[in-house]
Amino acid sequence: MMLGFKNVERVKPTGLDLKDRLVGVQRVTKVTKGGRAFGFSAIVVVGDGNGVVGYGLGKSKDVASAIAKAIEDAKKNLVRIPLAGNTIPHEQEARFGGAQVYIRPAAKGTGVIAGGTVRAVLESVGVKDVLSKSKGSSNPHNAVKASMRTLLSLRSAETIARQRGISVSKVFNGQ
């Protein structure tokens, strides 16, 4: 999930008030000699609404245990996302598979302008004002992973200033 991202801060789930959101449940059919074997896969997004989010995938023969497995998997993959008040620090775009997600900061009071899977991820992070567009595939697995890639690519002004060795005011003023 976090491969290739240098600024990722992993978070332990202990002491956090995590809320889970079910993004999608798919019924999977396996044809065997004795007939069809049905299984379920669930994808869940877990977040505290204050910059911490993670997603997980669970598979099982029944829906309830698939969701439970997905929640446990999501709690193992929690990361902190930099926020700027109720929105994100800057615009960002990312792809995963056929899904492409674009997010952009918005003015206070705008709300979360996003589709179903991207909305679940953004609301779990705790973003209140953002504009987004999901292009390409609407497959929930790829859309969630593209959304997470987009959020993991975000950097705060403090992080950029530290990496460049300059003050935060120089990041904005360009002196």
C-alpha positions as CSV (number, residue, x, y, z in Angstrom):
1,M,0.0,0.0,0.0
2,M,2.7,2.5,1.0
3,L,5.5,1.4,-1.4
4,G,7.3,4.2,-3.1
5,F,6.1,7.0,-0.7
6,K,8.9,8.5,1.5
7,N,6.7,10.8,3.6
8,V,4.3,8.1,4.9
9,E,3.8,8.1,8.7
10,R,2.4,4.7,9.9
11,V,-0.1,4.9,12.8
12,K,-1.0,2.3,15.4
13,P,-4.7,1.7,15.9
14,T,-4.5,1.7,19.7
15,G,-6.3,4.7,21.3
16,L,-7.9,5.9,18.1
17,D,-11.6,6.3,17.7
18,L,-11.9,4.6,14.3
19,K,-15.0,4.5,12.2
20,D,-15.3,2.0,9.3
21,R,-17.1,2.5,6.0
22,L,-18.0,-0.3,3.7
23,V,-17.1,0.6,0.2
24,G,-18.1,-2.5,-1.7
25,V,-19.0,-6.2,-1.4
26,Q,-18.6,-8.5,-4.4
27,R,-19.9,-12.0,-4.8
28,V,-17.3,-14.2,-6.4
29,T,-18.2,-17.5,-8.1
30,K,-15.8,-20.4,-8.5
31,V,-16.9,-23.2,-10.7
32,T,-15.8,-26.6,-9.4
33,K,-16.5,-30.2,-10.4
34,G,-19.3,-30.3,-7.8
35,G,-21.0,-27.1,-8.9
36,R,-20.5,-23.5,-8.0
37,A,-18.8,-22.3,-4.9
38,F,-19.8,-18.8,-3.8
39,G,-17.6,-16.5,-1.8
40,F,-17.6,-12.8,-1.0
41,S,-14.9,-10.1,-1.0
42,A,-15.3,-6.8,0.9
43,I,-13.3,-3.6,0.8
44,V,-13.5,-1.3,3.8
45,V,-12.1,2.1,4.6
46,V,-11.3,2.9,8.2
47,G,-10.4,6.4,9.6
48,D,-10.6,8.6,12.7
49,G,-11.8,11.7,10.8
50,N,-8.6,13.6,11.9
51,G,-6.0,12.7,9.2
52,V,-5.7,8.9,9.8
53,V,-7.0,6.5,7.3
54,G,-6.4,2.9,6.0
55,Y,-8.2,0.4,3.7
56,G,-8.5,-3.3,3.8
57,L,-9.7,-6.3,1.8
58,G,-11.4,-9.3,3.3
59,K,-12.5,-12.5,1.6
60,S,-14.7,-15.2,3.0
61,K,-17.6,-17.6,2.3
62,D,-20.1,-15.2,4.0
63,V,-20.5,-11.5,4.0
64,A,-20.2,-10.7,7.7
65,S,-16.8,-12.4,8.1
66,A,-15.5,-10.9,4.9
67,I,-16.4,-7.4,6.3
68,A,-14.8,-8.3,9.7
69,K,-11.6,-9.5,7.9
70,A,-11.5,-6.3,5.8
71,I,-11.8,-4.1,8.9
72,E,-8.9,-5.9,10.6
73,D,-6.8,-5.6,7.5
74,A,-7.6,-1.9,7.3
75,K,-6.5,-1.3,10.9
76,K,-3.1,-2.8,10.1
77,N,-2.6,-0.3,7.2
78,L,-3.3,3.0,8.9
79,V,-1.4,6.1,7.7
80,R,-1.5,9.8,8.6
81,I,-2.5,12.2,5.8
82,P,-1.4,15.9,6.1
83,L,-4.4,18.3,6.2
84,A,-4.7,22.0,6.0
85,G,-7.6,22.8,8.3
86,N,-10.7,21.2,6.8
87,T,-9.2,20.7,3.3
88,I,-6.0,19.3,1.7
89,P,-2.8,21.3,1.3
90,H,-2.6,21.3,-2.5
91,E,-4.1,19.6,-5.6
92,Q,-3.0,16.2,-6.5
93,E,-3.7,13.4,-9.1
94,A,-2.9,9.7,-9.1
95,R,-3.8,6.5,-10.9
96,F,-4.1,2.9,-10.0
97,G,-5.0,0.4,-12.7
98,G,-7.7,2.0,-14.8
99,A,-8.9,4.4,-12.1
100,Q,-7.7,8.0,-12.0
101,V,-8.5,10.3,-9.1
102,Y,-8.0,14.1,-9.0
103,I,-8.5,16.1,-5.8
104,R,-8.3,19.8,-5.2
105,P,-8.6,22.0,-2.1
106,A,-11.9,24.0,-1.8
107,A,-13.1,27.0,0.1
108,K,-14.7,26.6,3.6
109,G,-18.3,25.5,3.3
110,T,-18.0,23.8,0.0
111,G,-18.4,20.3,1.3
112,V,-17.1,17.0,-0.1
113,I,-17.7,17.0,-3.8
114,A,-16.8,13.4,-4.7
115,G,-18.2,10.2,-6.0
116,G,-19.1,7.1,-3.8
117,T,-15.7,5.4,-3.3
118,V,-13.6,8.6,-3.3
119,R,-16.1,10.2,-0.9
120,A,-15.8,7.3,1.5
121,V,-12.0,7.7,1.6
122,L,-12.1,11.5,1.9
123,E,-14.7,11.5,4.7
124,S,-12.8,8.8,6.6
125,V,-9.7,11.0,6.5
126,G,-11.7,14.0,7.9
127,V,-11.6,16.3,4.9
128,K,-14.7,18.6,5.0
129,D,-14.1,20.8,1.9
130,V,-12.7,19.3,-1.3
131,L,-13.4,19.0,-5.0
132,S,-12.6,15.7,-6.7
133,K,-13.0,13.9,-9.9
134,S,-12.8,10.2,-10.5
135,K,-12.1,9.2,-14.1
136,G,-11.7,5.9,-15.9
137,S,-12.6,2.7,-14.1
138,S,-15.3,2.8,-11.4
139,N,-14.1,-0.5,-9.9
140,P,-14.2,0.2,-6.2
141,H,-10.9,-1.6,-5.5
142,N,-9.0,0.5,-8.0
143,A,-10.8,3.7,-7.1
144,V,-10.0,3.3,-3.4
145,K,-6.3,2.5,-4.1
146,A,-6.1,5.5,-6.5
147,S,-7.6,7.7,-3.8
148,M,-5.1,6.5,-1.3
149,R,-2.2,7.0,-3.7
150,T,-3.5,10.6,-4.2
151,L,-3.7,11.3,-0.5
152,L,-0.3,9.7,0.2
153,S,1.3,12.0,-2.4
154,L,0.2,15.1,-0.4
155,R,2.9,17.0,1.5
156,S,2.4,19.8,4.0
157,A,4.1,23.2,3.8
158,E,6.2,22.3,6.8
159,T,7.4,19.1,5.2
160,I,8.4,20.9,2.0
161,A,10.2,23.6,3.9
162,R,12.1,21.0,5.9
163,Q,13.1,19.1,2.8
164,R,14.3,22.2,1.0
165,G,16.0,23.6,4.1
166,I,14.1,26.9,4.0
167,S,11.5,28.6,6.1
168,V,7.8,28.1,5.6
169,S,7.3,31.7,4.6
170,K,9.8,31.2,1.8
171,V,7.7,28.2,0.5
172,F,4.8,30.6,0.0
173,N,6.5,33.8,-0.9
174,G,9.3,32.3,-3.1
175,Q,12.0,34.7,-1.9
